């Protein structure tokens, strides 16, 4: 069983933080900080532990944010010198977000310095929320930074729906202010940055599908392999939903004269095993067709209703008159993001976004 996430913040890490900060601020009360930051920590979850450590920083760093920021900045790693790094910096993010809003420039400079050693994508969001124009003006300058972590912060920190982070409702409503940032980073040399750009565009697509589909259409002609991957990854929600323009961007039109038969050899599945299925396709038309084949499992919910989840499968090109068969097993086993319930589930085959065949299987719990 994997180690619980909460254990990323633990008493030994707190003591190491205390040593590092006190080495850069002799007046820092390391013993008080350690006592406050570990008091009851074992009973807390990850973000609660981060908040506990943040509150200990509140109590032991100077009340003046510029003074506290100077200490934290000096406590970051430098050439030949160890410093605050990794998960130590999650509560530091929280500290900056809570105390730095009245010192915009100092706080953003500190977050920029921090991000190569962990990430500051959580810390910058309150600044964007408070004064979007001012924050984005600073962040836009980061797209040309020599450090790829800083460039990624420009795209990741501005994601409208960043997981685990506060939402940015202004950007959810109108994402146009961050489009120049994403455009500037679309061909970044680092895959780490390009993946963040794709994820941000995918966030936007959930609220503005036509905008993202049009963006993709405007940037796909003559695209490099790297850019094409980014644009397709950015379109993943749209493709799963069968958005016509998104499909057309990648050469998938409405399937015509296509025959599809779905077979489930065993329609009774025991939880912990998997549902086996196969499809047999025939292009009955007189021209070749490019087909994006996905499937959806409509899971039974606690109230007996069904909730669909789309899964990517395969893309194929069928010549006129060509037959093709595909087999798959979909595991029905415990995962952290879903609770399973017994009953009749539905499986749907989606080809170029359209429902093409469907069937049912019954899930039994041991």
GUDOVO-845626 format. One line per field, with one value per residue (C-alpha): x, y negated, z negated; residue number from 1. Coordinates in Angstrom, 3 decimals. Example, Ala and Ser with C-alpha at 12.3 -4.5 7.8 and 13.67 -1.06 7.14 Angstrom:
<nodes>
east: 12.300/13.670 $
north: 4.500/1.060 $
up: -7.800/-7.140 $
num: 1/2 $
</nodes>
This chain:
<nodes>
east: 0.000/1.442/2.535/-0.287/0.167/-0.087/3.255/5.010/4.880/6.259/8.112/11.596/10.835/9.659/12.878/14.896/12.918/13.677/17.400/17.493/15.519/17.455/20.731/19.583/17.897/19.676/16.734/14.302/12.852/13.439/12.233/8.920/8.418/9.106/6.747/3.916/4.407/4.375/1.634/-0.897/0.494/0.148/-3.660/-3.911/-4.218/-1.777/-3.304/-4.136/-0.487/0.581/-1.744/-0.376/3.189/2.070/0.528/3.807/5.549/2.983/3.917/7.699/8.647/8.601/5.169/6.632/6.141/9.183/11.356/9.804/10.159/13.841/14.395/12.485/14.305/17.670/16.563/16.068/18.818/21.755/25.005/26.729/24.086/21.164/17.821/14.079/13.001/10.358/7.319/8.784/7.648/3.942/3.315/5.642/3.340/0.442/2.341/3.120/-0.457/-1.859/0.654/1.939/-1.176/-0.312/3.210/2.483/5.886/7.885/5.536/5.558/9.340/9.599/7.204/9.244/12.412/10.672/9.204/12.422/12.600/8.984/6.212/4.437/1.315/-0.807/0.773/0.233/-3.484/-4.675/-2.693/-4.400/-7.761/-7.116/-5.703/-5.764/-4.412/-1.462/-0.612/-0.843/1.328/4.097/3.433/3.535/7.165/7.990/7.323/10.818/12.598/15.692/14.393/11.794/10.189/9.399/7.987/5.805/4.584/3.244/1.008/0.265/-0.416/-2.940/-4.954/-8.597/-9.407/-6.077/-6.677/-6.314/-6.140/-8.524/-10.563/-10.060/-13.663/-12.734/-10.617/-13.240/-15.710/-13.285/-9.990/-8.860/-6.293/-4.208/-4.332/-1.213/0.676/-0.322/0.457/3.926/4.695/3.105/6.451/8.557/11.601/10.591/7.891/7.199/6.049/4.177/2.196/1.118/-0.045/-2.101/-3.675/-4.602/-6.250/-8.122/-9.346/-10.620/-12.330/-14.635/-16.258/-15.444/-15.295/-15.702/-12.945/-10.417/-11.475/-10.942/-7.568/-6.470/-7.660/-5.631/-2.394/-2.424/-1.500/2.183/2.535/5.612/5.138/5.567/2.991/0.562/0.827/0.150/-2.888/-4.343/-3.760/-5.430/-8.411/-8.887/-12.086/-13.526/-12.624/-14.212/-17.380/-17.419/-17.039/-17.340/-14.679/-12.238/-12.664/-12.257/-9.039/-7.455/-9.030/-11.956/-15.189/-18.544/-18.190/-20.223/-21.371/-19.596/-20.805/-19.930/-20.836/-20.120/-19.731/-19.435/-18.422/-19.265/-21.870/-21.484/-18.442/-17.163/-15.685/-11.911/-11.844/-12.688/-15.228/-14.040/-15.442/-14.655/-15.851/-15.942/-15.853/-16.516/-16.094/-19.007/-18.314/-16.226/-13.553/-11.052/-12.027/-9.956/-11.626/-11.035/-12.402/-13.241/-15.628/-17.712/-18.623/-21.894/-21.289/-24.097/-24.327/-25.586/-29.090/-29.208/-28.711/-25.862/-22.833/-20.692/-16.908/-15.165/-11.912/-9.517/-8.882/-7.378/-7.290/-7.382/-7.789/-9.999/-9.851/-13.072/-14.549/-11.980/-12.858/-11.152/-11.536/-10.431/-10.504/-10.181/-10.489/-11.620/-10.594/-13.273/-11.096/-10.708/-9.441/-9.297/-11.375/-14.473/-16.786/-18.374/-21.897/-23.406/-25.939/-26.346/-23.724/-23.822/-20.918/-20.976/-18.622/-17.879/-16.447/-15.473/-17.474/-20.724/-22.381/-22.060/-22.849/-23.777/-24.359/-24.759/-22.988/-23.864/-21.300/-21.422/-19.649/-17.917 $
north: 0.000/-3.435/-5.810/-8.224/-11.688/-13.259/-11.711/-14.036/-16.556/-15.048/-16.063/-15.379/-17.686/-20.376/-20.104/-20.413/-23.553/-24.999/-24.354/-25.979/-29.089/-29.623/-29.375/-32.399/-34.284/-33.867/-35.462/-32.841/-30.784/-27.337/-25.492/-27.347/-26.866/-23.134/-22.739/-24.637/-22.969/-19.410/-19.779/-17.095/-16.748/-12.965/-13.184/-15.629/-15.167/-16.723/-20.177/-20.406/-19.681/-22.391/-24.871/-23.904/-24.593/-27.838/-28.992/-28.203/-30.475/-33.177/-32.919/-32.895/-34.955/-38.795/-40.399/-42.651/-40.718/-42.280/-41.131/-37.657/-37.430/-38.316/-35.480/-32.971/-34.079/-33.665/-30.206/-28.890/-26.710/-28.512/-27.415/-25.144/-25.802/-23.650/-25.312/-24.968/-22.650/-20.136/-19.748/-22.174/-24.871/-23.974/-25.804/-28.582/-29.019/-29.346/-31.854/-34.077/-33.882/-34.903/-37.570/-38.957/-40.381/-43.861/-43.561/-42.408/-42.788/-41.359/-38.389/-37.566/-37.868/-35.420/-32.972/-33.188/-32.404/-29.562/-27.715/-25.988/-24.201/-23.012/-24.922/-28.210/-27.462/-27.474/-30.588/-32.944/-32.317/-34.665/-37.445/-36.740/-36.688/-39.985/-41.998/-39.983/-42.673/-43.489/-39.848/-38.795/-41.708/-40.309/-36.688/-37.500/-38.552/-35.089/-33.390/-34.425/-33.421/-31.240/-28.829/-26.376/-26.096/-29.805/-29.495/-26.600/-28.657/-31.187/-28.554/-26.243/-28.947/-30.658/-27.508/-28.410/-25.035/-23.905/-20.725/-21.055/-24.840/-27.763/-28.388/-31.580/-32.559/-35.581/-33.390/-30.655/-33.256/-34.917/-33.126/-35.546/-37.304/-34.105/-33.119/-35.251/-33.391/-30.010/-31.073/-32.251/-28.917/-26.581/-25.735/-25.830/-23.522/-21.745/-19.066/-19.942/-23.398/-22.290/-19.731/-22.507/-24.624/-21.680/-21.175/-24.837/-24.774/-21.636/-23.487/-26.302/-23.831/-22.709/-26.148/-27.500/-24.527/-26.535/-28.970/-26.173/-24.295/-27.503/-28.080/-24.574/-25.079/-28.275/-26.649/-23.133/-23.795/-23.016/-22.113/-20.234/-16.816/-18.400/-21.099/-18.622/-16.438/-19.490/-20.509/-17.004/-16.701/-20.100/-18.765/-15.571/-16.676/-17.994/-14.808/-12.630/-14.705/-14.436/-18.173/-18.446/-21.124/-19.414/-16.137/-17.866/-19.508/-16.042/-14.642/-12.802/-13.525/-11.909/-8.194/-7.156/-3.700/-2.170/1.099/1.811/4.899/5.063/8.433/9.153/12.806/12.764/10.182/11.078/9.541/10.005/6.896/7.160/8.745/7.104/6.863/8.306/6.937/6.831/4.889/5.819/2.961/2.806/-0.205/0.349/-2.899/-3.473/-5.728/-5.267/-6.568/-7.675/-6.491/-7.557/-4.710/-5.307/-3.650/-4.786/-2.812/-3.989/-3.136/-2.463/-5.121/-4.734/-5.831/-3.373/-5.948/-5.695/-7.968/-7.738/-7.863/-7.956/-6.049/-6.489/-3.381/-3.500/-5.264/-3.285/-3.970/-1.583/-1.307/-0.946/2.468/3.260/5.222/4.745/6.362/5.045/6.658/5.089/5.870/3.033/3.635/3.313/3.049/0.652/-2.845/-5.967/-8.127/-5.932/-3.885/-0.951/0.376/3.660/3.771/3.444/1.213/-0.061/-0.090/-2.343/-2.356/-5.872/-6.345/-9.873/-11.066/-9.348/-6.435/-3.511/-0.394/0.430/3.313/4.166/6.192/6.928/6.166/8.321/7.427/10.281 $
up: 0.000/0.912/-1.839/-2.822/-1.357/-4.799/-5.725/-3.296/-6.150/-9.352/-12.553/-11.146/-8.201/-10.635/-12.608/-9.391/-8.490/-11.911/-11.471/-8.037/-9.007/-12.248/-10.307/-8.281/-11.140/-14.496/-16.337/-14.989/-17.861/-16.423/-19.532/-19.653/-15.933/-16.216/-19.180/-17.477/-14.085/-15.486/-18.096/-17.156/-13.630/-13.540/-13.658/-10.733/-6.969/-4.474/-4.008/-7.719/-8.502/-6.056/-7.769/-11.194/-10.004/-8.331/-11.617/-13.387/-10.853/-11.640/-15.300/-14.909/-11.842/-12.042/-11.703/-9.011/-5.767/-4.035/-6.953/-6.958/-3.176/-3.413/-5.894/-3.763/-0.634/-2.367/-3.513/0.021/1.514/3.118/4.700/2.201/-0.469/-1.524/-2.076/-2.242/0.529/1.532/-0.695/-3.251/-0.859/-0.835/-4.139/-2.946/0.059/-2.355/-4.476/-1.481/-0.198/-3.577/-4.626/-1.335/0.327/-0.906/0.535/4.079/5.688/2.783/2.518/6.246/6.387/3.479/5.135/8.326/6.343/4.531/7.507/8.743/5.379/5.153/6.891/6.250/8.275/5.105/3.639/6.576/6.944/4.177/5.864/9.207/7.435/5.633/8.558/11.767/14.083/11.847/11.184/14.824/15.915/13.708/14.649/18.364/17.944/16.627/19.979/21.119/17.912/18.278/15.622/16.922/13.472/13.592/17.114/15.989/13.039/15.540/17.128/14.199/11.629/13.898/14.697/14.055/12.470/11.012/8.944/5.181/5.485/5.149/8.295/10.275/11.071/13.186/15.466/15.514/16.775/19.203/19.872/22.583/20.310/20.033/23.713/24.490/21.735/23.159/26.715/25.691/23.988/26.527/28.166/25.004/25.250/22.021/22.123/18.448/19.553/22.667/20.665/18.288/21.238/22.507/19.097/18.840/22.271/21.230/18.123/20.318/22.662/19.847/19.814/23.293/25.679/28.870/27.868/27.316/30.458/32.456/30.746/31.728/35.299/35.530/34.336/35.771/39.415/39.912/36.221/35.050/33.489/30.039/30.682/32.222/29.111/26.926/28.969/28.871/25.128/24.694/26.672/24.667/22.921/26.178/28.034/25.361/25.643/29.424/30.093/33.869/34.440/32.069/33.925/37.286/36.053/35.962/39.106/37.542/39.359/38.780/39.439/42.506/43.606/40.613/39.124/35.492/33.470/29.712/27.994/24.268/23.852/20.137/19.099/15.406/13.726/10.182/8.564/8.540/11.977/15.305/18.072/21.393/24.615/28.300/31.284/34.935/37.388/41.101/43.321/45.682/47.508/50.598/49.076/46.247/42.808/39.819/36.638/33.043/30.934/27.271/24.858/21.917/18.813/17.295/13.627/11.187/8.468/4.912/5.940/8.830/11.582/14.093/14.389/17.566/17.694/21.079/21.637/24.547/26.637/30.109/33.458/36.696/40.399/42.323/46.088/48.037/47.318/44.608/41.451/38.107/34.676/31.272/27.835/24.411/20.704/18.448/14.836/12.156/9.077/6.126/6.986/4.856/7.204/7.523/5.333/7.098/6.593/7.788/10.565/14.293/15.895/19.461/21.908/24.954/27.937/29.183/32.666/33.665/30.689/31.640/29.849/32.237/30.189/26.610/24.236/20.562/17.904/14.293/11.589/8.444/5.222/3.341 $
num: 1/2/3/4/5/6/7/8/9/10/11/12/13/14/15/16/17/18/19/20/21/22/23/24/25/26/27/28/29/30/31/32/33/34/35/36/37/38/39/40/41/42/43/44/45/46/47/48/49/50/51/52/53/54/55/56/57/58/59/60/61/62/63/64/65/66/67/68/69/70/71/72/73/74/75/76/77/78/79/80/81/82/83/84/85/86/87/88/89/90/91/92/93/94/95/96/97/98/99/100/101/102/103/104/105/106/107/108/109/110/111/112/113/114/115/116/117/118/119/120/121/122/123/124/125/126/127/128/129/130/131/132/133/134/135/136/137/138/139/140/141/142/143/144/145/146/147/148/149/150/151/152/153/154/155/156/157/158/159/160/161/162/163/164/165/166/167/168/169/170/171/172/173/174/175/176/177/178/179/180/181/182/183/184/185/186/187/188/189/190/191/192/193/194/195/196/197/198/199/200/201/202/203/204/205/206/207/208/209/210/211/212/213/214/215/216/217/218/219/220/221/222/223/224/225/226/227/228/229/230/231/232/233/234/235/236/237/238/239/240/241/242/243/244/245/246/247/248/249/250/251/252/253/254/255/256/257/258/259/260/261/262/263/264/265/266/267/268/269/270/271/272/273/274/275/276/277/278/279/280/281/282/283/284/285/286/287/288/289/290/291/292/293/294/295/296/297/298/299/300/301/302/303/304/305/306/307/308/309/310/311/312/313/314/315/316/317/318/319/320/321/322/323/324/325/326/327/328/329/330/331/332/333/334/335/336/337/338/339/340/341/342/343/344/345/346/347/348/349/350/351/352/353/354/355/356/357/358/359/360/361/362/363/364/365/366 $
</nodes>
